[in-house]
Amino acid sequence: MDDSISVTQVDVAIVGAGPIGLCFANALSRHGVSSVLIDRQSRSAMVEPASDGREIALTRAAQQILDKLGVWSRVEPAERARMRAAKVFDGQSLFAMEIAPGASRNEPLGCLVPNQVIRRAAYAALPAGSMDAGEILWRDEQQIKRFEANDAEVDITLAGGERLQASLLVAADSRFSTTRRAMGIPAHTYQHGQHMLVCRMHHEEPHDQTAWEWFGYGQTLALLPVDTHCSSLVLTLSPAEMEKQLSLSDEDFDADITRRFGGRLGAMRRVAAPHRYPLVSVYAERFVGHRQALIGDAAVGMHPVTAHGFNLGLQGLSRLADLIGEARARGQDIASPTLLARYQREQRLATAPLFAATLAIVGLYTDDRTPARWLRKAVLRAGEVAWPARRLIASHLTRSIG
Ligand SMILES: Cc1cc2nc3c(=O)[nH]c(=O)nc-3n(C[C@H](O)[C@H](O)[C@H](O)COP(=O)(O)OP(=O)(O)OC[C@H]3O[C@@H](n4cnc5c(N)ncnc54)[C@H](O)[C@@H]3O)c2cc1C
């Protein structure tokens, strides 16, 4: 590299200023650790992010992390939808397994917040660190061209030609992370061969603050409660079926969705533009490299059916930021192999079982052959009978940290 070009020094370089990258920079700043956020989007797009149709179900532990980072207080009460319980249906059967917190706990199962609101609040909550401690620099509308890690730091060259030097390079650039690939970290990738459509629907009947997950044959449907007569529709279909669905007129679309839900919530009407996501799950083979780490979807890109991607990403960034903060306080290297190995060990333990369980659920509920149909009915009945099993799921969703 040409040493005559001026070089910006920073503790941590973060590629990707999505909700995870933003919260990570925030957490580092609170530990007096400086960072630079590199994103190909413009900052104006982050101040007021566009809607992407996602409603994020947040666990209590996630809400606590957001609270610590000053993000939660920037989410207006009207932007938080309480989820009292969840019902899981199979096929045309009216039988449902209901998941709710224990009767003694007068608390919701979870809380739903639009992703665009989380992104807006995460940006607004970034602390203004001082020049010597916890400063957050920005390189928006930028990408990394190349990087090289040596014993003491990572040398980074941006597409615009600027050079940066950081003790640690962190990839937070989505499940399709190009930085992860450039780090030489392979990932297990599962193409589910299905597309997911999300959009808000108005319905005649109230939803009683209950989320519905409905595994029909050839389709998976979910409704997430937003307002008394408004829910977020989540529809999973094959790419060809999705193409047909999106070509329907507004009227036909509404009639079709009302029919798919068997009229259980009365007539339904679309009230926001639909967004479509090809379903791909990703689990990186390693979460760390030499002075390198992966966080958020770049490390674990969950299938949305169990609503855990962002929740797990928050736990991970908070774990890594705390380890870095402790090392800084002791005057140690913030990217030592021991520190990174510990982050990897703990984060894999926290994510691998849920990732595997989610893949198993997706496999079971998208397989319409007869044995799978029997098995899922049995699983639902067993779950309904086995109170401890349901309590376990509910307590996982409502568990606090610490
Ligand atoms: C339909 C749907 C519903 C979901 N529901 C839930 C839920 O209920 N609960 C839950 O916990 N999770 C949910 N998730 C998952 C959650 O949305 C993700 O886990 C979360 O958005 C991951 O955040 P991230 O910052 O890691 O990545 P992203 O949000 O993908 O952000 C990546 C950032 O990196 C930037 N970037 C990308 N490539 C580059 C590059 N080469 N150079 C520079 N910048 C780059 C992008 O511009 C973007 O700003 C859902 C996901 C979907 C699709």
The ligand as an SDF file (V2000), in Angstrom:
LIG
                    3D

 53 58  0  0  0  0  0  0  0  0999 V2000
  -39.7130  -10.6230    6.3470 C   0  0  0  0  0  0  0  0  0  0  0  0
  -38.7500  -10.6030    7.5160 C   0  0  0  0  0  0  0  0  0  0  0  0
  -39.2600  -10.6060    8.8100 C   0  0  0  0  0  0  0  0  0  0  0  0
  -38.3800  -10.6080    9.9050 C   0  0  0  0  0  0  0  0  0  0  0  0
  -38.9080  -10.6430   11.1670 N   0  0  0  0  0  0  0  0  0  0  0  0
  -38.0780  -10.6870   12.2320 C   0  0  0  0  0  0  0  0  0  0  0  0
  -38.5900  -10.7330   13.5600 C   0  0  0  0  0  0  0  0  0  0  0  0
  -39.8010  -10.7460   13.7700 O   0  0  0  0  0  0  0  0  0  0  0  0
  -37.7220  -10.7670   14.6170 N   0  0  0  0  0  0  0  0  0  0  0  0
  -36.3550  -10.7540   14.4160 C   0  0  0  0  0  0  0  0  0  0  0  0
  -35.6050  -10.7960   15.4130 O   0  0  0  0  0  0  0  0  0  0  0  0
  -35.8310  -10.7020   13.1630 N   0  0  0  0  0  0  0  0  0  0  0  0
  -36.6490  -10.6670   12.0760 C   0  0  0  0  0  0  0  0  0  0  0  0
  -36.1190  -10.6020   10.8070 N   0  0  0  0  0  0  0  0  0  0  0  0
  -34.6450  -10.5370   10.6490 C   0  0  0  0  0  0  0  0  0  0  0  0
  -34.0770   -9.1080   10.7510 C   0  0  0  0  0  0  0  0  0  0  0  0
  -34.7490   -8.2470    9.8490 O   0  0  0  0  0  0  0  0  0  0  0  0
  -32.5770   -9.1630   10.4410 C   0  0  0  0  0  0  0  0  0  0  0  0
  -31.9750  -10.0930   11.3250 O   0  0  0  0  0  0  0  0  0  0  0  0
  -31.9040   -7.7990   10.6230 C   0  0  0  0  0  0  0  0  0  0  0  0
  -32.4160   -6.8620    9.7180 O   0  0  0  0  0  0  0  0  0  0  0  0
  -30.4060   -7.9480   10.3670 C   0  0  0  0  0  0  0  0  0  0  0  0
  -29.7940   -6.6940   10.4740 O   0  0  0  0  0  0  0  0  0  0  0  0
  -28.3170   -6.4630    9.8830 P   0  0  0  0  0  0  0  0  0  0  0  0
  -27.9510   -5.0710   10.2600 O   0  0  0  0  0  0  0  0  0  0  0  0
  -27.4240   -7.5980   10.2750 O   0  0  0  0  0  0  0  0  0  0  0  0
  -28.4690   -6.6120    8.2850 O   0  0  0  0  0  0  0  0  0  0  0  0
  -29.3080   -5.7450    7.2600 P   0  0  0  0  0  0  0  0  0  0  0  0
  -30.5590   -5.2270    7.8630 O   0  0  0  0  0  0  0  0  0  0  0  0
  -29.4150   -6.5980    6.0420 O   0  0  0  0  0  0  0  0  0  0  0  0
  -28.3830   -4.4690    6.9360 O   0  0  0  0  0  0  0  0  0  0  0  0
  -27.1820   -4.5920    6.2000 C   0  0  0  0  0  0  0  0  0  0  0  0
  -26.5940   -3.2110    5.9170 C   0  0  0  0  0  0  0  0  0  0  0  0
  -25.3570   -3.4010    5.2130 O   0  0  0  0  0  0  0  0  0  0  0  0
  -25.3090   -2.5380    4.0770 C   0  0  0  0  0  0  0  0  0  0  0  0
  -24.4620   -3.2190    3.0770 N   0  0  0  0  0  0  0  0  0  0  0  0
  -24.7300   -4.3780    2.4360 C   0  0  0  0  0  0  0  0  0  0  0  0
  -23.6930   -4.7330    1.6670 N   0  0  0  0  0  0  0  0  0  0  0  0
  -22.7530   -3.7630    1.8040 C   0  0  0  0  0  0  0  0  0  0  0  0
  -21.4630   -3.5740    1.2670 C   0  0  0  0  0  0  0  0  0  0  0  0
  -20.9020   -4.4470    0.4390 N   0  0  0  0  0  0  0  0  0  0  0  0
  -20.7650   -2.4550    1.6330 N   0  0  0  0  0  0  0  0  0  0  0  0
  -21.3060   -1.5420    2.4790 C   0  0  0  0  0  0  0  0  0  0  0  0
  -22.5440   -1.7030    3.0340 N   0  0  0  0  0  0  0  0  0  0  0  0
  -23.2390   -2.7870    2.7100 C   0  0  0  0  0  0  0  0  0  0  0  0
  -26.7590   -2.3390    3.6590 C   0  0  0  0  0  0  0  0  0  0  0  0
  -26.9210   -1.1270    2.9430 O   0  0  0  0  0  0  0  0  0  0  0  0
  -27.4780   -2.3230    5.0170 C   0  0  0  0  0  0  0  0  0  0  0  0
  -27.5170   -1.0130    5.5450 O   0  0  0  0  0  0  0  0  0  0  0  0
  -36.9650  -10.6070    9.7000 C   0  0  0  0  0  0  0  0  0  0  0  0
  -36.4550  -10.6150    8.3820 C   0  0  0  0  0  0  0  0  0  0  0  0
  -37.3360  -10.6220    7.3010 C   0  0  0  0  0  0  0  0  0  0  0  0
  -36.7780  -10.6460    5.8980 C   0  0  0  0  0  0  0  0  0  0  0  0
  1  2  1  0
  2  3  1  0
  2 52  2  0
  3  4  2  0
  4  5  1  0
  4 50  1  0
  5  6  2  0
  6  7  1  0
  6 13  1  0
  7  8  2  0
  7  9  1  0
  9 10  1  0
 10 11  2  0
 10 12  1  0
 12 13  2  0
 13 14  1  0
 14 15  1  0
 14 50  1  0
 15 16  1  0
 16 17  1  0
 16 18  1  0
 18 19  1  0
 18 20  1  0
 20 21  1  0
 20 22  1  0
 22 23  1  0
 23 24  1  0
 24 25  2  0
 24 26  1  0
 24 27  1  0
 27 28  1  0
 28 29  2  0
 28 30  1  0
 28 31  1  0
 31 32  1  0
 32 33  1  0
 33 34  1  0
 33 48  1  0
 34 35  1  0
 35 36  1  0
 35 46  1  0
 36 37  1  0
 36 45  1  0
 37 38  2  0
 38 39  1  0
 39 40  1  0
 39 45  2  0
 40 41  1  0
 40 42  2  0
 42 43  1  0
 43 44  2  0
 44 45  1  0
 46 47  1  0
 46 48  1  0
 48 49  1  0
 50 51  2  0
 51 52  1  0
 52 53  1  0
M  END
$$$$
